[in-house]
Amino acid sequence: MSHGRSRNVSENRSLLLRAVWFLLIGWWATGIWLSLAWLLNVLIITLPLGIKMINLVPLVVSLKSPTRELVSTDEGSSVRASQQHGLLVRGVWFVFVGWWASLLWMAVAYLFTISILGIPIAIWMYGKLPFVVSLYRY
């Protein structure tokens, strides 16, 4: 039996690259991305694609990569994705809370984005958006 320890790691790009991306592309592309994602959600049949697009918002807005868990054991170390809630739980959450809460969350985040001073809050909110919509840990 091997005992290990774990820690969160991320494959993020440099802060400078992410800042340049946000200033040149991320702030406006996110608005288009979110609008298209919600259109796909409304069409029902394309709902899985719309939710996937919402889950990728942190990447679109600032090139933020998903956080992975680095697990060290006696045999070595490995990287795995963070633990997620079950599909049933996530589906029930989306139906009763996620769809409307995420729409409000996105609207407030985008207002922070265009306010300039609220950009740090907006980027934080975009990072939490996948969890708000479907309890998906990014």
PyMOL commands that set and color helices and strands:
alter all, ss='L'
color gray80, all
select helices_A, chain A and resi 15-42+47-55+57-62+87-114+119-134
alter helices_A, ss='H'
color red, helices_A
select strands_A, chain A and resi 5-10+67-73+76-81
alter strands_A, ss='S'
color yellow, strands_A
deselect
rebuild
show_as cartoon
